């Protein structure tokens, strides 16, 4: 495989074939440095040396009626987590103040559940309108109606996260209470009214390389502004608590991130959950592909603190892209 050709295809914003995607995921160790440097040139062209940091607030926790196998908040989870409806405004305000004070790039707000009443959306929009902290807000809020989406946009939310999570063929093994096509339709509706989209997935749930490729090729067709890649954090009480994680070596995780970059050269490619678990000691290599990370936790899982994340970025020779 000519990896320089893949770099040039990324510069031309051309997709890759399935065989080329497979070559990236199966890159032999003797060619790993070669591949990573070609990917690095793509990352540098569109993002230089900058790394943005995002924080996440869980504004509604647990009590979800969906059966997503990886999630501690799902209907099939017995995980010991906090469960609450809409968090008080002060919780969002304190996290927004932290985001502004640390200069983080974006404040992501998650609400468990897939569908909400108009009154719930209005209450949430009221919180958002009151924040006025200056940090852009991304919301992960499942399926919303067009009317609700417009109200969210009017409140000041500019971007919505809606992950595909995995490939189409593997999806029924992860969730059966909604369909893959419902996710795609929701994303298309959000884009039609002007939202930026954050869309990626989770690796390590038992899927094959073909499933990872399916997901990443579909993500490319969506053309999101941000592509978050999560690596499974097994949570006791969820169906994937005992998942086989042998595949999630640092090298494999890095190859997944590199493929995400080659397929989405201009997007923010974000290493999200699992970064601290699977890529500890490999962040300098990770930043050859990604230009964005989370800090301070992942909904129901803890994570590296903001100051430590900023320090790590600089120690790796990259620039913290503060707001």
Secondary structure, DSSP 8 states (H G I E B T S, - for coil): --HHHHHHHHHTT----HHHHHHHHT--GGGHHHHHHHHHHHHHHHHTTEEEEEEEEEEEBS------TT-TTSTT-------BSS--HHHHHHHHHHHHHHT-SEEEEEE-SS---HHHHHHHHHHHHHH--SSEEEEE-----HHHHHHHHHHT--EEE---BS-HHHHTTT--SS-HHHHHHHHHHHHHTT-EEE--EEE-SS--HHHHHHHHHHHHHHT-SEEEEEE----TTSTTTT---TT--HHHHHHHHHHHHHHSTTSEEEE-TTHHHH-TT-HHHHTTT-SEEE-S-BTTB----HHHHHHHHHHTT-EE---
